[in-house]
Amino acid sequence: MRYRPSMTYEEAPACDRHDAGVSMQLRTMHSDVSRPDVVVGLFECPDCGHERWLPIKTSYGDSEAAVPAA
C-alpha cells in the first residue's frame, strides 16, 4: 500500500483542548488486521501533548490526487 507524501496544514485535525485552532501533528499510521481497508493515524498536539486516533483518507476517487492501491 502506498500513502500520500504528507498531510497539509489544513487537513491536520485541530486539538480540541485549545480555544484557537492548534493543529495536531501526525506521529504514526497503523492498519488493523480486522479492517485492512482502514488506516488510522495517531495525532499529537505540539502544545499540550494530547493524542487522538483518527482515520486517514488513503484514496481520492477520481481526483488527480488519487493514490492507487498496491
Rosetta silent file (secondary structure, phi, psi, omega in degrees, C-alpha in Angstrom):
SEQUENCE: MRYRPSMTYEEAPACDRHDAGVSMQLRTMHSDVSRPDVVVGLFECPDCGHERWLPIKTSYGDSEAAVPAA
SCORE:     score description
SCORE:     0.000 S_00000001
   1 L     0.000  135.985  177.209    0.000    0.000    0.000 S_00000001
   2 L  -105.915  145.576 -179.489    1.290    3.469   -0.840 S_00000001
   3 L  -112.492  160.191  174.313    0.494    6.558    1.206 S_00000001
   4 L   -63.998  150.882 -177.487    0.269   10.214    0.320 S_00000001
   5 L   -59.509  -45.078 -179.299    3.547   12.047    0.837 S_00000001
   6 L  -161.571  164.927  179.003    2.269   14.319    3.601 S_00000001
   7 L   -99.042  135.980  179.828   -0.779   15.880    5.131 S_00000001
   8 L   -78.180  164.054  179.245   -1.309   19.598    4.593 S_00000001
   9 L   -56.066  -40.263 -177.780   -1.818   22.051    7.430 S_00000001
  10 L   -68.712  -27.666 -177.933   -5.494   22.410    6.523 S_00000001
  11 L   -84.443  -21.131 -178.881   -6.073   18.632    6.678 S_00000001
  12 L   -69.424  138.176 -179.621   -4.493   18.117   10.097 S_00000001
  13 L   -70.036  150.897  176.291   -7.060   17.974   12.908 S_00000001
  14 E   -85.764  146.590  176.665   -7.199   20.773   15.451 S_00000001
  15 L   -72.607  125.784 -177.591   -6.566   19.979   19.099 S_00000001
  16 L   -80.818    4.697  177.466   -9.890   20.151   20.911 S_00000001
  17 L   -96.339    4.617 -179.274   -8.183   21.245   24.145 S_00000001
  18 L  -124.496  147.316  176.002   -7.404   24.750   22.825 S_00000001
  19 L   -69.381  -46.931  178.919   -9.672   27.704   22.003 S_00000001
  20 L   -79.960  159.395 -178.204   -7.569   28.698   18.997 S_00000001
  21 L   -75.469   85.755  175.460   -7.018   26.258   16.147 S_00000001
  22 L   -89.303  115.568 -178.190   -3.799   24.493   17.184 S_00000001
  23 E   -76.799  137.483  177.218   -3.111   21.842   14.532 S_00000001
  24 L   -82.981  162.229 -179.648   -2.056   18.406   15.646 S_00000001
  25 E  -115.992  140.502  178.843    0.862   16.577   14.031 S_00000001
  26 E   -72.420  123.470  178.155    0.802   13.046   12.635 S_00000001
  27 E   -96.408  -52.198 -178.873    3.058   10.749   14.698 S_00000001
  28 E  -146.274  162.556  174.963    2.340    7.289   13.291 S_00000001
  29 E  -124.501  143.559 -178.235   -0.033    5.416   10.990 S_00000001
  30 E  -140.030  152.196  170.698   -1.436    1.954   11.665 S_00000001
  31 E  -118.265  157.303 -178.694   -3.715   -0.553    9.994 S_00000001
  32 E  -108.615  131.234 -179.099   -5.903   -3.099   11.733 S_00000001
  33 L   -58.300  -34.797 -178.417   -5.761   -6.749   10.658 S_00000001
  34 L   -77.552  -17.610  178.097   -9.528   -6.992   11.106 S_00000001
  35 E  -138.342   72.219 -174.070  -10.098   -3.896    8.909 S_00000001
  36 E   -65.710  -15.966  179.639   -7.235   -3.745    6.371 S_00000001
  37 E   -83.393   -4.433 -177.913   -9.002   -1.089    4.282 S_00000001
  38 E  -113.170  127.442  174.171   -8.814    1.434    7.145 S_00000001
  39 E  -111.784  131.352  178.470   -5.633    3.277    8.105 S_00000001
  40 E  -115.183  147.249  179.156   -5.657    5.270   11.344 S_00000001
  41 E  -113.576  142.781  172.758   -3.240    7.959   12.372 S_00000001
  42 E   -96.538  113.955 -178.980   -2.049    8.850   15.846 S_00000001
  43 E  -105.279  143.500 -179.905   -2.024   12.649   16.030 S_00000001
  44 E  -129.341  139.912  176.348   -0.351   14.644   18.800 S_00000001
  45 L   -79.776  127.682 -179.668   -0.745   18.287   19.807 S_00000001
  46 L   -70.945  -18.759 -178.766    2.637   20.041   19.800 S_00000001
  47 L   -86.532  -44.658 -173.202    1.488   22.393   22.592 S_00000001
  48 L  -118.764   -9.473  178.309   -0.047   20.068   25.195 S_00000001
  49 L    83.753    2.345  178.287    0.801   16.519   24.058 S_00000001
  50 L   -60.817  137.685 -178.408   -2.864   15.435   23.734 S_00000001
  51 E  -117.003  147.321  176.834   -3.205   12.434   21.375 S_00000001
  52 E  -142.108  139.924  172.576   -6.077   11.344   19.125 S_00000001
  53 E   -95.936  127.271  178.913   -6.581    8.359   16.809 S_00000001
  54 E  -138.524  145.081  175.544   -8.311    9.322   13.561 S_00000001
  55 E   -66.348  147.355  179.221   -8.930    7.510   10.259 S_00000001
  56 E  -114.856  129.141  178.261   -6.783    8.729    7.354 S_00000001
  57 L   -72.020  123.969 -177.659   -8.188    9.011    3.862 S_00000001
  58 L  -112.159   -3.116  175.858   -5.956    6.984    1.538 S_00000001
  59 L  -138.949  155.255 -174.293   -7.836    7.317   -1.749 S_00000001
  60 L  -126.391   26.669  176.513   -9.397   10.216   -3.585 S_00000001
  61 L    58.163 -122.727 -175.701  -11.695    8.518   -6.053 S_00000001
  62 L   -92.416    7.050 -176.566  -11.490   10.158   -9.472 S_00000001
  63 L   -74.865  165.086  178.334   -9.368   13.145   -8.441 S_00000001
  64 L   -67.465  -21.852 -178.161   -5.869   13.799   -9.804 S_00000001
  65 L   -86.722    9.485 -177.216   -4.529   13.222   -6.280 S_00000001
  66 L   -60.151  139.516  177.679   -5.752    9.616   -6.256 S_00000001
  67 L  -111.549  111.617 -177.942   -3.331    7.112   -4.789 S_00000001
  68 L   -67.879  144.303  176.753   -3.777    3.685   -6.414 S_00000001
  69 L   -72.742  145.330 -179.147   -3.887    0.672   -4.126 S_00000001
  70 L   -77.125    0.000    0.000   -0.943   -1.694   -4.429 S_00000001
